[in-house]
Structures are given as structure tokens and as C-alpha cells.
Amino acid sequence: MVGNYPNTFFLHTIAATGEKPIVFTAKELPVGLSLDVSTGIIYGTAPKAGIYKVEVSATNKSGTSTQTLELNIGEKLALTPPMGWNSWNVFTSDIDEKIIMEIADAMVNTGMRDAGYEYINIDDYWHADTREADGKPKVDEKKFPNGMKHVADYVHSKGLKLGIYSCASEFTCGRRFGGYGYEEIDAKTYAEWGIDLLKYDYCFAPWNRKTAIERYTKMGEALKNSGRSIVFSICEWGVRKPWKWGAAAGGSYWRTTFDIFDHWKGNNPFQLSVMQILKQQIGLEKYAAPGAWNDPDMLIVGNYGKGNATSARGKFKGLSDTEYQSHFALWCMLNSPLLSSCDLRNMNDATKNILLNNELIALNQDIEGKQATLVSKKKGIWVYKKELSDGVAYAVFNTNSKQKSFVVSELIEKKIKGTVKDLVSGKVVSNSGEAINLDAHQTFVFKVNR
């Protein structure tokens, strides 16, 4: 399910994994849109408002897979949680044109694009020291010598989308020029550059909620009137409960916490651990819906304590692969935007396996758009339940620092015969009342079809 504003640029790559070459077809594609049959990239100008159901097929030597792709051309974007990558956690200020284009290449070459990842988001420090004389935003010409449109064109040629960063104040968090007072001119310029997403921060801005809502609403309106479908990411860290007003301000998703750091458990309120963030998501599920998502911050899978930001200058050494698996699985259950933040050019196999878990991604991208609810917390075993368009998913999460066990039939209402499959590990286990062991911080996810 893809959302887009009417009569604006449209770009979407059909997610399809398997042995190449793959040949794509699309039946009843609206006028104005074209399909690259060798890549699955649909591009062009979106039609007038309406819901268009397109039958898309992917064929390789193993056979053909067909599904219906719903194009919802109207007032909402990001009808499923956005998937992609963000530069901040690993690179902070050390970004340039070369790195961004290499990351785009890596997203294609690693199979991430085929799995549904599509956004390449440039965070802070893309800016020149000052704006142009006419007030337009200006890129750092040393970092981006060919300009931002050149980067956007390259990213788009890969079937991907480009995101950028600003702040609802005079300065960004990195003390580059912010967007406050320049909302219309910035939105128009971003559209001219070919930007597809804006992350809008809130450093150096008034603390009160009323002002925050006013500033985010002004940028939200400017983006909507820019002539381009630009997803709006609200990043005021959950302080003013944006889940209650973010959608009305034009946001497609909003941060619910301060920044995530590469550690499992901690107490620092400004260097949040995975466990701290999970606790802060409890009760927010009722505010999530297609086009309006809670964002518990980026994925730290594969950082291993190497990120410029997430390591806090070497303070945090990273998570174990088991913990990274749980982190990813639970973010999928929570309908979080799936924004990787590791160096995609240098991922190990464990990181790729986690980020490319198609069955977990399918839960996150389910068109029902229901965020999981924490339904049980007993003896350190947390159980999440997520309603799906074709069933229900459960996540059983061991928060303890030692191995624990559980029995599937004791956790869910519906009796399941035979076996269940752990969508995290891929293992199939018996459901005959036998206990299933979970290592410390391990998560077991299974689905019950209707």
C-alpha cells in the first residue's frame, strides 16, 4: 500500500526477493506511471485522487509471485512504516556526496531495496555556513560539490528516495542554519532538489507545547504545498506528546523518546538504551495508524559500538547479536519506521540476516497498520500481541539476564495444533505443550493465521 499526493512525482520499487534476473509486470497501472520491468521500479506522475489497485508480478526461474499493490493517491503518505537508512548514528558530521551515493549502492547491492527499504536520509551537517543571499538553503559545497539535486537524482535512479534534515528553530542541533522563519522557501527548495522526506528536529526552540505545535504545523503545511510528496518526520523527542497532535500538524511519524544509544540497559535519560525505549512505548499503540506512526528512534542493529553518535565516543560497546535480533523484532512488532543506521557498506552476515528478515518485515508492513500491545509481563517474560490483516502475531521476549522458558499454549487464547515457526530464527518447534527455552534477551515471534 503506497500513499502519494495527486499529480506529484511518484516513485516506488516493488519489493521482491529471490534469484536474479527477475522480470516484473504490472496490470492496470494508472496513466502517467511506468514500470521498469527489469528492476520493478514504478515511476512517473501520480494520477488524480483515488485508490488504484495494480496487479504486480515478479518472475524468475523458480516461478511467478503475484500480489495486489494498492496506490492510495490522496491526502496521506507513509501508509506503512517508512523503511530506509539514516546517516546520524554512525557518521554524524562526517557525511558527503560520495558516502551517500555509496550507501545508496549498498542498499541495492545487499538486497535491502528488494526487501522494502527505500529512504536514504541525510541528517545534520549537510549545510553550508549560511543560506543563499535570497534565503534559500545552501549545501556545503565541499561535501556536496555537485549539489543536492545531483545526489537526489542518483538516489532516485536506484529506485530509492532521499531524505534531508532541518530544525524548527534558528539553528539545527549541530548549530547549522535551521528552518524557522524559512518554512515555505525551504519546502519549495527541497521539492526542487527532489527531496522525499524531511526530518525536523527541535533543538534551541521554545520548550512549550503550543509553540512546538505551531512550528511543526507551519512546516507541515509548507511541505504539503510544495508540489511534491514529502514525508514529514517530527523529532521533538516525545517531550510534548506528539502522538496526540503530530498527525494534525502534518506529520507521518513522530519520535516518542530522546535518542537511542548502542546499549541494552541503562538509566541515563538522555542516552537511552533499548530497554528504556521499550518501556516508553507502552500504551502508545492506540495512536498508531496508516500514515501516522510512533517512532522509537532508529535501528542500531550492526553498530557494535562503532557509531560516532550511538557509542557516545566509545562509552557504549554495542549489543550482542541476540539483542540486536530482539531489537529488530520488537521494532517490527511496534510498527516503528525501520531506519537502519549502521554502515551499509560493511555489514557482517549477522547484521544482514537481521535486517533482511522478510517475515518480520512483513509484520511491520502489514496493511492493517496495528501496533502491537504488551499484553503480559510475568517473571520477566513480556508478551506482545499484534493484530494483522490475515491473523495475529505474538512476540515472547525474555527481559531476564538468564535463560527462561515458556509454553505457547499457555500464552495465547487460540489453540494451535502441530508446530509453530519462530520468525526470528526460522526454527520450527513443537506445540505439544513442551517448554521452549529463551536465552537472555532473546525474542520468539510467531504468527497465527486466521
Secondary structure, DSSP 4 states (H G I P E B T S, - for coil): -EEE-TTSEEEEE----SSSP-EEEEESPPTTEEEETTTTEEEEE--SSEEEEEEEEEEETTEEEEEEEEEEESS---SS--EEEESHHHHTT---HHHHHHHHHHHHHTTHHHHT--EEE--S--B-SS--TTS---B-TTT-TT-HHHHHHHHHHTT-EEEEEEESSSB-TTSSB--TT-HHHHHHHHHHHT--EEEEE-TTS--SHHHHHHHHHHHHHHHHTTTS--EEEE-STTTT-GGGTTTTTT-SEEE-SS-B-S-SS---TTSB-HHHHHHHTTT-GGG-BTTBEEE-----TT-TT--TTTTTTTT-----HHHHHHHHHHHHHTT--EEE-S-GGG--HHHHHHHT-HHHHHHHT-TT-PPPEEEEEETTEEEEEEEETTEEEEEEEE-SSS-EEE-GGGT-SS---SEEE-TTT--EEE-SS--EEE-TT-EEEEEEE-
